[in-house]
Amino acid sequence: MSRASTFHASTNGGGAQSNPAGEINASSTKTYFEVQREGLMREIGVSMESVLQNINKLNRSLEGIISVGNEFSSVEALWSHFENVMAPKDGASGDAPETEEEQVAEQ
């Protein structure tokens, strides 16, 4: 027996096989349940990786949108200042027309 096969036979536990969960199976073949479970676990892992990548893309997009919005803060401040300067001084809004009662009260 070669050295490599002796090492493999001694680490294999004499026919016992370990699975990723660390459990030892007495038989060398996996059951249908174990095969399906491993397949589903791989599929879940791939799906979770895809979800993580998509969340990262969304985060980068949101950061870009926020930075573009922040670029308009100086423009908003300028228009706000302009609106305050142009606002009537007497406190009237100027948008709503006076009612007849208000016109009579002023006379």
N, CA, C and O atoms as a printed pandas DataFrame, in Angstrom:
     atom_number atom_name residue_name chain_id  residue_number  x_coord  y_coord  z_coord
0              1         N          MET        A               1    0.846   -1.158    0.000
1              2        CA          MET        A               1    0.000    0.000    0.000
2              3         C          MET        A               1    0.900    1.232    0.000
3              4         O          MET        A               1    1.884    1.291    0.738
4              5         N          SER        A               2    0.558    2.212   -0.830
5              6        CA          SER        A               2    1.396    3.410   -0.902
6              7         C          SER        A               2    1.133    4.308    0.294
7              8         O          SER        A               2    0.157    4.136    1.025
8              9         N          ARG        A               3    2.010    5.251    0.473
9             10        CA          ARG        A               3    1.906    6.142    1.618
10            11         C          ARG        A               3    0.654    6.998    1.546
11            12         O          ARG        A               3   -0.001    7.208    2.566
12            13         N          ALA        A               4    0.300    7.502    0.357
13            14        CA          ALA        A               4   -0.870    8.354    0.189
14            15         C          ALA        A               4   -2.150    7.592    0.476
15            16         O          ALA        A               4   -3.055    8.116    1.126
16            17         N          SER        A               5   -2.234    6.344   -0.009
17            18        CA          SER        A               5   -3.465    5.576    0.234
18            19         C          SER        A               5   -3.563    5.177    1.699
19            20         O          SER        A               5   -4.673    5.086    2.224
20            21         N          THR        A               6   -2.446    4.935    2.381
21            22        CA          THR        A               6   -2.475    4.625    3.802
22            23         C          THR        A               6   -2.984    5.833    4.582
23            24         O          THR        A               6   -3.798    5.688    5.494
24            25         N          PHE        A               7   -2.506    7.020    4.227
25            26        CA          PHE        A               7   -2.951    8.236    4.902
26            27         C          PHE        A               7   -4.435    8.453    4.675
27            28         O          PHE        A               7   -5.153    8.791    5.615
28            29         N          HIS        A               8   -4.916    8.269    3.445
29            30        CA          HIS        A               8   -6.324    8.458    3.120
30            31         C          HIS        A               8   -7.186    7.461    3.878
31            32         O          HIS        A               8   -8.244    7.830    4.388
32            33         N          ALA        A               9   -6.767    6.238    3.959
33            34        CA          ALA        A               9   -7.543    5.210    4.652
34            35         C          ALA        A               9   -7.586    5.491    6.148
35            36         O          ALA        A               9   -8.607    5.240    6.789
36            37         N          SER        A              10   -6.507    6.004    6.715
37            38        CA          SER        A              10   -6.506    6.262    8.146
38            39         C          SER        A              10   -7.311    7.507    8.492
39            40         O          SER        A              10   -7.905    7.570    9.569
40            41         N          THR        A              11   -7.347    8.493    7.611
41            42        CA          THR        A              11   -8.113    9.707    7.904
42            43         C          THR        A              11   -9.583    9.539    7.576
43            44         O          THR        A              11  -10.409   10.314    8.059
44            45         N          ASN        A              12   -9.928    8.562    6.778
45            46        CA          ASN        A              12  -11.313    8.337    6.396
46            47         C          ASN        A              12  -12.080    7.646    7.509
47            48         O          ASN        A              12  -13.304    7.550    7.413
48            49         N          GLY        A              13  -11.458    7.177    8.520
49            50        CA          GLY        A              13  -12.142    6.552    9.638
50            51         C          GLY        A              13  -12.600    5.143    9.352
51            52         O          GLY        A              13  -13.565    4.687    9.966
52            53         N          GLY        A              14  -11.971    4.452    8.475
53            54        CA          GLY        A              14  -12.314    3.070    8.203
54            55         C          GLY        A              14  -13.670    2.915    7.552
55            56         O          GLY        A              14  -14.420    2.008    7.911
56            57         N          GLY        A              15  -14.007    3.775    6.604
57            58        CA          GLY        A              15  -15.265    3.648    5.876
58            59         C          GLY        A              15  -16.300    4.654    6.323
59            60         O          GLY        A              15  -17.269    4.881    5.599
60            61         N          ALA        A              16  -16.140    5.269    7.482
61            62        CA          ALA        A              16  -17.085    6.292    7.917
62            63         C          ALA        A              16  -16.808    7.567    7.132
63            64         O          ALA        A              16  -15.658    7.887    6.832
64            65         N          GLN        A              17  -17.858    8.279    6.809
65            66        CA          GLN        A              17  -17.720    9.464    5.981
66            67         C          GLN        A              17  -18.328   10.651    6.715
67            68         O          GLN        A              17  -19.414   10.546    7.285
68            69         N          SER        A              18  -17.622   11.788    6.699
69            70        CA          SER        A              18  -18.164   12.970    7.373
70            71         C          SER        A              18  -18.745   13.917    6.343
71            72         O          SER        A              18  -18.233   14.028    5.229
72            73         N          ASN        A              19  -19.806   14.594    6.712
73            74        CA          ASN        A              19  -20.431   15.567    5.824
74            75         C          ASN        A              19  -20.085   16.965    6.303
75            76         O          ASN        A              19  -19.437   17.109    7.339
76            77         N          PRO        A              20  -20.500   18.004    5.578
77            78        CA          PRO        A              20  -20.124   19.371    5.954
78            79         C          PRO        A              20  -20.596   19.780    7.348
79            80         O          PRO        A              20  -19.982   20.662    7.949
80            81         N          ALA        A              21  -21.637   19.190    7.879
81            82        CA          ALA        A              21  -22.123   19.547    9.209
82            83         C          ALA        A              21  -21.277   18.916   10.300
83            84         O          ALA        A              21  -21.487   19.215   11.475
84            85         N          GLY        A              22  -20.336   18.062    9.962
85            86        CA          GLY        A              22  -19.449   17.443   10.928
86            87         C          GLY        A              22  -19.975   16.115   11.459
87            88         O          GLY        A              22  -19.350   15.508   12.329
88            89         N          GLU        A              23  -21.114   15.657   10.950
89            90        CA          GLU        A              23  -21.662   14.378   11.398
90            91         C          GLU        A              23  -20.977   13.254   10.624
91            92         O          GLU        A              23  -20.504   13.456    9.505
92            93         N          ILE        A              24  -20.931   12.078   11.227
93            94        CA          ILE        A              24  -20.294   10.936   10.574
94            95         C          ILE        A              24  -21.371    9.941   10.181
95            96         O          ILE        A              24  -22.170    9.518   11.016
96            97         N          ASN        A              25  -21.391    9.564    8.898
97            98        CA          ASN        A              25  -22.328    8.565    8.396
98            99         C          ASN        A              25  -21.654    7.204    8.409
99           100         O          ASN        A              25  -20.478    7.083    8.068
100          101         N          ALA        A              26  -22.387    6.201    8.797
101          102        CA          ALA        A              26  -21.828    4.854    8.829
102          103         C          ALA        A              26  -21.699    4.289    7.421
103          104         O          ALA        A              26  -20.778    3.522    7.141
104          105         N          SER        A              27  -22.610    4.662    6.540
105          106        CA          SER        A              27  -22.545    4.142    5.172
106          107         C          SER        A              27  -21.772    5.119    4.300
107          108         O          SER        A              27  -21.631    6.297    4.630
108          109         N          SER        A              28  -21.276    4.608    3.183
109          110        CA          SER        A              28  -20.483    5.450    2.295
110          111         C          SER        A              28  -21.362    6.200    1.301
111          112         O          SER        A              28  -20.867    7.091    0.609
112          113         N          THR        A              29  -22.649    5.870    1.206
113          114        CA          THR        A              29  -23.542    6.577    0.288
114          115         C          THR        A              29  -24.441    7.516    1.068
115          116         O          THR        A              29  -24.806    7.242    2.211
116          117         N          LYS        A              30  -24.792    8.622    0.442
117          118        CA          LYS        A              30  -25.665    9.598    1.075
118          119         C          LYS        A              30  -27.112    9.267    0.747
119          120         O          LYS        A              30  -27.424    8.740   -0.321
120          121         N          THR        A              31  -27.973    9.583    1.677
121          122        CA          THR        A              31  -29.390    9.336    1.443
122          123         C          THR        A              31  -29.950   10.394    0.507
123          124         O          THR        A              31  -29.316   11.421    0.263
124          125         N          TYR        A              32  -31.129   10.139   -0.008
125          126        CA          TYR        A              32  -31.802   11.091   -0.896
126          127         C          TYR        A              32  -31.998   12.428   -0.185
127          128         O          TYR        A              32  -31.807   13.486   -0.784
128          129         N          PHE        A              33  -32.376   12.378    1.080
129          130        CA          PHE        A              33  -32.579   13.588    1.873
130          131         C          PHE        A              33  -31.295   14.408    1.955
131          132         O          PHE        A              33  -31.325   15.625    1.772
132          133         N          GLU        A              34  -30.163   13.751    2.230
133          134        CA          GLU        A              34  -28.891   14.466    2.355
134          135         C          GLU        A              34  -28.473   15.105    1.040
135          136         O          GLU        A              34  -27.967   16.227    1.023
136          137         N          VAL        A              35  -28.684   14.392   -0.061
137          138        CA          VAL        A              35  -28.340   14.928   -1.379
138          139         C          VAL        A              35  -29.203   16.152   -1.678
139          140         O          VAL        A              35  -28.699   17.182   -2.127
140          141         N          GLN        A              36  -30.500   16.032   -1.426
141          142        CA          GLN        A              36  -31.403   17.159   -1.666
142          143         C          GLN        A              36  -31.069   18.340   -0.750
143          144         O          GLN        A              36  -31.096   19.494   -1.179
144          145         N          ARG        A              37  -30.754   18.039    0.519
145          146        CA          ARG        A              37  -30.419   19.096    1.466
146          147         C          ARG        A              37  -29.167   19.844    1.015
147          148         O          ARG        A              37  -29.134   21.074    1.065
148          149         N          GLU        A              38  -28.150   19.129    0.580
149          150        CA          GLU        A              38  -26.930   19.778    0.116
150          151         C          GLU        A              38  -27.187   20.629   -1.120
151          152         O          GLU        A              38  -26.657   21.733   -1.243
152          153         N          GLY        A              39  -27.999   20.113   -2.031
153          154        CA          GLY        A              39  -28.345   20.885   -3.228
154          155         C          GLY        A              39  -29.094   22.159   -2.877
155          156         O          GLY        A              39  -28.819   23.227   -3.423
156          157         N          LEU        A              40  -30.037   22.035   -1.964
157          158        CA          LEU        A              40  -30.795   23.217   -1.542
158          159         C          LEU        A              40  -29.918   24.211   -0.792
159          160         O          LEU        A              40  -30.077   25.422   -0.948
160          161         N          MET        A              41  -29.004   23.713    0.011
161          162        CA          MET        A              41  -28.099   24.602    0.736
162          163         C          MET        A              41  -27.202   25.378   -0.235
163          164         O          MET        A              41  -26.947   26.566   -0.038
164          165         N          ARG        A              42  -26.731   24.704   -1.276
165          166        CA          ARG        A              42  -25.938   25.394   -2.296
166          167         C          ARG        A              42  -26.778   26.456   -2.995
167          168         O          ARG        A              42  -26.322   27.580   -3.204
168          169         N          GLU        A              43  -28.001   26.095   -3.352
169          170        CA          GLU        A              43  -28.897   27.033   -4.030
170          171         C          GLU        A              43  -29.205   28.242   -3.141
171          172         O          GLU        A              43  -29.232   29.374   -3.623
172          173         N          ILE        A              44  -29.434   28.007   -1.862
173          174        CA          ILE        A              44  -29.691   29.100   -0.920
174          175         C          ILE        A              44  -28.460   29.991   -0.807
175          176         O          ILE        A              44  -28.582   31.215   -0.768
176          177         N          GLY        A              45  -27.284   29.390   -0.755
177          178        CA          GLY        A              45  -26.049   30.173   -0.681
178          179         C          GLY        A              45  -25.866   31.060   -1.898
179          180         O          GLY        A              45  -25.487   32.223   -1.766
180          181         N          VAL        A              46  -26.129   30.526   -3.078
181          182        CA          VAL        A              46  -26.014   31.307   -4.309
182          183         C          VAL        A              46  -27.046   32.432   -4.311
183          184         O          VAL        A              46  -26.740   33.561   -4.694
184          185         N          SER        A              47  -28.264   32.122   -3.885
185          186        CA          SER        A              47  -29.317   33.140   -3.845
186          187         C          SER        A              47  -28.986   34.244   -2.850
187          188         O          SER        A              47  -29.220   35.420   -3.130
188          189         N          MET        A              48  -28.448   33.881   -1.703
189          190        CA          MET        A              48  -28.085   34.884   -0.708
190          191         C          MET        A              48  -26.955   35.778   -1.231
191          192         O          MET        A              48  -26.947   36.982   -0.978
192          193         N          GLU        A              49  -26.023   35.199   -1.947
193          194        CA          GLU        A              49  -24.946   35.991   -2.543
194          195         C          GLU        A              49  -25.518   36.972   -3.560
195          196         O          GLU        A              49  -25.085   38.122   -3.627
196          197         N          SER        A              50  -26.489   36.522   -4.350
197          198        CA          SER        A              50  -27.133   37.393   -5.319
198          199         C          SER        A              50  -27.885   38.528   -4.621
199          200         O          SER        A              50  -27.834   39.675   -5.066
200          201         N          VAL        A              51  -28.573   38.212   -3.540
201          202        CA          VAL        A              51  -29.285   39.239   -2.773
202          203         C          VAL        A              51  -28.294   40.260   -2.226
203          204         O          VAL        A              51  -28.548   41.463   -2.290
204          205         N          LEU        A              52  -27.188   39.801   -1.699
205          206        CA          LEU        A              52  -26.173   40.701   -1.156
206          207         C          LEU        A              52  -25.622   41.628   -2.242
207          208         O          LEU        A              52  -25.447   42.823   -2.004
208          209         N          GLN        A              53  -25.352   41.088   -3.424
209          210        CA          GLN        A              53  -24.846   41.912   -4.521
210          211         C          GLN        A              53  -25.877   42.960   -4.932
211          212         O          GLN        A              53  -25.526   44.112   -5.187
212          213         N          ASN        A              54  -27.151   42.562   -4.998
213          214        CA          ASN        A              54  -28.197   43.506   -5.390
214          215         C          ASN        A              54  -28.401   44.587   -4.329
215          216         O          ASN        A              54  -28.671   45.739   -4.671
216          217         N          ILE        A              55  -28.276   44.237   -3.057
217          218        CA          ILE        A              55  -28.386   45.233   -1.989
218          219         C          ILE        A              55  -27.226   46.223   -2.090
219          220         O          ILE        A              55  -27.418   47.422   -1.884
220          221         N          ASN        A              56  -26.042   45.739   -2.400
221          222        CA          ASN        A              56  -24.890   46.629   -2.574
222          223         C          ASN        A              56  -25.103   47.584   -3.752
223          224         O          ASN        A              56  -24.752   48.761   -3.665
224          225         N          LYS        A              57  -25.681   47.078   -4.863
225          226        CA          LYS        A              57  -25.981   47.936   -6.007
226          227         C          LYS        A              57  -27.003   48.993   -5.626
227          228         O          LYS        A              57  -26.856   50.160   -5.990
228          229         N          LEU        A              58  -28.037   48.595   -4.898
229          230        CA          LEU        A              58  -29.060   49.534   -4.450
230          231         C          LEU        A              58  -28.454   50.603   -3.550
231          232         O          LEU        A              58  -28.781   51.783   -3.673
232          233         N          ASN        A              59  -27.582   50.193   -2.656
233          234        CA          ASN        A              59  -26.931   51.139   -1.749
234          235         C          ASN        A              59  -26.108   52.162   -2.532
235          236         O          ASN        A              59  -26.155   53.355   -2.232
236          237         N          ARG        A              60  -25.358   51.702   -3.530
237          238        CA          ARG        A              60  -24.573   52.633   -4.346
238          239         C          ARG        A              60  -25.480   53.590   -5.113
239          240         O          ARG        A              60  -25.168   54.774   -5.240
240          241         N          SER        A              61  -26.602   53.085   -5.623
241          242        CA          SER        A              61  -27.537   53.949   -6.344
242          243         C          SER        A              61  -28.134   54.999   -5.419
243          244         O          SER        A              61  -28.238   56.168   -5.790
244          245         N          LEU        A              62  -28.525   54.591   -4.226
245          246        CA          LEU        A              62  -29.079   55.547   -3.266
246          247         C          LEU        A              62  -28.052   56.590   -2.855
247          248         O          LEU        A              62  -28.388   57.763   -2.696
248          249         N          GLU        A              63  -26.810   56.176   -2.684
249          250        CA          GLU        A              63  -25.760   57.138   -2.354
250          251         C          GLU        A              63  -25.572   58.149   -3.478
251          252         O          GLU        A              63  -25.350   59.332   -3.220
252          253         N          GLY        A              64  -25.660   57.689   -4.724
253          254        CA          GLY        A              64  -25.556   58.591   -5.869
254          255         C          GLY        A              64  -26.711   59.577   -5.922
255          256         O          GLY        A              64  -26.518   60.760   -6.203
256          257         N          ILE        A              65  -27.912   59.083   -5.649
257          258        CA          ILE        A              65  -29.089   59.960   -5.653
258          259         C          ILE        A              65  -28.981   61.004   -4.557
259          260         O          ILE        A              65  -29.312   62.170   -4.775
260          261         N          ILE        A              66  -28.524   60.601   -3.393
261          262        CA          ILE        A              66  -28.378   61.542   -2.276
262          263         C          ILE        A              66  -27.327   62.596   -2.605
263          264         O          ILE        A              66  -27.517   63.773   -2.301
264          265         N          SER        A              67  -26.228   62.188   -3.219
265          266        CA          SER        A              67  -25.180   63.160   -3.546
266          267         C          SER        A              67  -25.673   64.156   -4.591
267          268         O          SER        A              67  -25.335   65.338   -4.518
268          269         N          VAL        A              68  -26.471   63.698   -5.571
269          270        CA          VAL        A              68  -27.028   64.621   -6.563
270          271         C          VAL        A              68  -27.988   65.582   -5.875
271          272         O          VAL        A              68  -27.981   66.777   -6.172
272          273         N          GLY        A              69  -28.807   65.084   -4.966
273          274        CA          GLY        A              69  -29.724   65.940   -4.225
274          275         C          GLY        A              69  -28.996   66.967   -3.392
275          276         O          GLY        A              69  -29.444   68.109   -3.288
276          277         N          ASN        A              70  -27.883   66.586   -2.795
277          278        CA          ASN        A              70  -27.104   67.522   -1.982
278          279         C          ASN        A              70  -26.479   68.626   -2.831
279          280         O          ASN        A              70  -26.231   69.722   -2.329
280          281         N          GLU        A              71  -26.226   68.359   -4.091
281          282        CA          GLU        A              71  -25.667   69.379   -4.976
282          283         C          GLU        A              71  -26.644   70.523   -5.216
283          284         O          GLU        A              71  -26.226   71.628   -5.560
284          285         N          PHE        A              72  -27.941   70.271   -5.037
285          286        CA          PHE        A              72  -28.949   71.295   -5.257
286          287         C          PHE        A              72  -29.250   72.105   -4.008
287          288         O          PHE        A              72  -30.094   72.999   -4.057
288          289         N          SER        A              73  -28.596   71.829   -2.901
289          290        CA          SER        A              73  -28.896   72.563   -1.666
290          291         C          SER        A              73  -28.550   74.043   -1.796
291          292         O          SER        A              73  -29.280   74.886   -1.273
292          293         N          SER        A              74  -27.460   74.382   -2.476
293          294        CA          SER        A              74  -27.099   75.795   -2.639
294          295         C          SER        A              74  -28.111   76.507   -3.540
295          296         O          SER        A              74  -28.452   77.663   -3.290
296          297         N          VAL        A              75  -28.588   75.836   -4.571
297          298        CA          VAL        A              75  -29.599   76.426   -5.457
298          299         C          VAL        A              75  -30.896   76.649   -4.689
299          300         O          VAL        A              75  -31.544   77.684   -4.846
300          301         N          GLU        A              76  -31.270   75.691   -3.867
301          302        CA          GLU        A              76  -32.492   75.823   -3.052
302          303         C          GLU        A              76  -32.363   76.982   -2.092
303          304         O          GLU        A              76  -33.320   77.731   -1.897
304          305         N          ALA        A              77  -31.193   77.148   -1.485
305          306        CA          ALA        A              77  -30.986   78.252   -0.549
306          307         C          ALA        A              77  -31.086   79.594   -1.279
307          308         O          ALA        A              77  -31.645   80.548   -0.737
308          309         N          LEU        A              78  -30.556   79.678   -2.487
309          310        CA          LEU        A              78  -30.621   80.908   -3.267
310          311         C          LEU        A              78  -32.066   81.268   -3.606
311          312         O          LEU        A              78  -32.472   82.420   -3.449
312          313         N          TRP        A              79  -32.847   80.284   -4.072
313          314        CA          TRP        A              79  -34.248   80.542   -4.400
314          315         C          TRP        A              79  -35.050   80.870   -3.149
315          316         O          TRP        A              79  -35.962   81.695   -3.205
316          317         N          SER        A              80  -34.740   80.259   -2.053
317          318        CA          SER        A              80  -35.421   80.552   -0.800
318          319         C          SER        A              80  -35.149   81.986   -0.369
319          320         O          SER        A              80  -36.058   82.685    0.080
320          321         N          HIS        A              81  -33.908   82.423   -0.505
321          322        CA          HIS        A              81  -33.547   83.805   -0.175
322          323         C          HIS        A              81  -34.276   84.780   -1.110
323          324         O          HIS        A              81  -34.783   85.812   -0.671
324          325         N          PHE        A              82  -34.320   84.441   -2.392
325          326        CA          PHE        A              82  -35.026   85.271   -3.368
326          327         C          PHE        A              82  -36.511   85.380   -3.015
327          328         O          PHE        A              82  -37.093   86.462   -3.102
328          329         N          GLU        A              83  -37.113   84.279   -2.625
329          330        CA          GLU        A              83  -38.527   84.285   -2.245
330          331         C          GLU        A              83  -38.753   85.172   -1.017
331          332         O          GLU        A              83  -39.728   85.921   -0.961
332          333         N          ASN        A              84  -37.862   85.087   -0.049
333          334        CA          ASN        A              84  -37.992   85.915    1.151
334          335         C          ASN        A              84  -37.835   87.398    0.837
335          336         O          ASN        A              84  -38.522   88.231    1.427
336          337         N          VAL        A              85  -36.940   87.733   -0.081
337          338        CA          VAL        A              85  -36.744   89.131   -0.461
338          339         C          VAL        A              85  -37.965   89.661   -1.204
339          340         O          VAL        A              85  -38.371   90.804   -0.994
340          341         N          MET        A              86  -38.545   88.851   -2.059
341          342        CA          MET        A              86  -39.672   89.287   -2.886
342          343         C          MET        A              86  -41.012   89.212   -2.162
343          344         O          MET        A              86  -42.006   89.728   -2.673
344          345         N          ALA        A              87  -41.068   88.591   -1.000
345          346        CA          ALA        A              87  -42.326   88.467   -0.259
346          347         C          ALA        A              87  -42.812   89.841    0.172
347          348         O          ALA        A              87  -42.001   90.709    0.494
348          349         N          PRO        A              88  -44.136   90.053    0.182
349          350        CA          PRO        A              88  -44.668   91.346    0.619
350          351         C          PRO        A              88  -44.335   91.600    2.085
351          352         O          PRO        A              88  -44.315   90.671    2.891
352          353         N          LYS        A              89  -44.079   92.835    2.420
353          354        CA          LYS        A              89  -43.652   93.202    3.773
354          355         C          LYS        A              89  -44.802   93.243    4.771
355          356         O          LYS        A              89  -44.566   93.084    5.968
356          357         N          ASP        A              90  -46.050   93.454    4.318
357          358        CA          ASP        A              90  -47.157   93.643    5.241
358          359         C          ASP        A              90  -47.740   92.333    5.769
359          360         O          ASP        A              90  -48.703   92.373    6.534
360          361         N          GLY        A              91  -47.220   91.228    5.408
361          362        CA          GLY        A              91  -47.681   89.940    5.924
362          363         C          GLY        A              91  -48.785   89.320    5.095
363          364         O          GLY        A              91  -49.158   88.176    5.353
364          365         N          ALA        A              92  -49.327   90.024    4.105
365          366        CA          ALA        A              92  -50.361   89.442    3.244
366          367         C          ALA        A              92  -49.688   88.464    2.294
367          368         O          ALA        A              92  -48.570   88.687    1.831
368          369         N          SER        A              93  -50.388   87.388    2.020
369          370        CA          SER        A              93  -49.788   86.372    1.157
370          371         C          SER        A              93  -49.789   86.810   -0.289
371          372         O          SER        A              93  -48.896   86.426   -1.044
372          373         N          GLY        A              94  -50.768   87.606   -0.701
373          374        CA          GLY        A              94  -50.818   88.068   -2.078
374          375         C          GLY        A              94  -51.381   87.037   -3.021
375          376         O          GLY        A              94  -51.740   87.374   -4.149
376          377         N          ASP        A              95  -51.468   85.806   -2.605
377          378        CA          ASP        A              95  -51.980   84.748   -3.472
378          379         C          ASP        A              95  -53.505   84.694   -3.437
379          380         O          ASP        A              95  -54.143   84.504   -4.473
380          381         N          ALA        A              96  -54.099   84.861   -2.238
381          382        CA          ALA        A              96  -55.539   84.718   -2.098
382          383         C          ALA        A              96  -56.208   86.086   -2.271
383          384         O          ALA        A              96  -55.806   87.056   -1.628
384          385         N          PRO        A              97  -57.222   86.167   -3.131
385          386        CA          PRO        A              97  -57.921   87.443   -3.294
386          387         C          PRO        A              97  -58.743   87.755   -2.049
387          388         O          PRO        A              97  -59.197   86.846   -1.354
388          389         N          GLU        A              98  -58.929   89.005   -1.777
389          390        CA          GLU        A              98  -59.708   89.411   -0.601
390          391         C          GLU        A              98  -61.177   89.120   -0.834
391          392         O          GLU        A              98  -61.679   89.235   -1.953
392          393         N          THR        A              99  -61.858   88.742    0.235
393          394        CA          THR        A              99  -63.301   88.517    0.147
394          395         C          THR        A              99  -64.024   89.852    0.267
395          396         O          THR        A              99  -63.417   90.859    0.632
396          397         N          GLU        A             100  -65.304   89.863   -0.035
397          398        CA          GLU        A             100  -66.093   91.092    0.058
398          399         C          GLU        A             100  -66.114   91.622    1.468
399          400         O          GLU        A             100  -66.068   92.834    1.674
400          401         N          GLU        A             101  -66.182   90.731    2.452
401          402        CA          GLU        A             101  -66.215   91.151    3.838
402          403         C          GLU        A             101  -64.940   91.886    4.214
403          404         O          GLU        A             101  -64.990   92.892    4.921
404          405         N          GLU        A             102  -63.795   91.393    3.745
405          406        CA          GLU        A             102  -62.526   92.047    4.065
406          407         C          GLU        A             102  -62.445   93.414    3.373
407          408         O          GLU        A             102  -61.923   94.367    3.951
408          409         N          GLN        A             103  -62.956   93.515    2.144
409          410        CA          GLN        A             103  -62.939   94.784    1.444
410          411         C          GLN        A             103  -63.821   95.816    2.145
411          412         O          GLN        A             103  -63.447   96.984    2.253
412          413         N          VAL        A             104  -65.000   95.382    2.623
413          414        CA          VAL        A             104  -65.909   96.281    3.334
414          415         C          VAL        A             104  -65.298   96.711    4.652
415          416         O          VAL        A             104  -65.432   97.869    5.046
416          417         N          ALA        A             105  -64.629   95.798    5.342
417          418        CA          ALA        A             105  -64.028   96.107    6.633
418          419         C          ALA        A             105  -62.914   97.144    6.490
419          420         O          ALA        A             105  -62.706   97.954    7.394
420          421         N          GLU        A             106  -62.193   97.128    5.360
421          422        CA          GLU        A             106  -61.113   98.061    5.143
422          423         C          GLU        A             106  -61.644   99.472    4.845
423          424         O          GLU        A             106  -60.946  100.451    5.111
424          425         N          GLN        A             107  -62.870   99.599    4.294
425          426        CA          GLN        A             107  -63.414  100.909    3.915
426          427         C          GLN        A             107  -63.947  101.561    5.101
427          428         O          GLN        A             107  -64.456  102.679    5.016
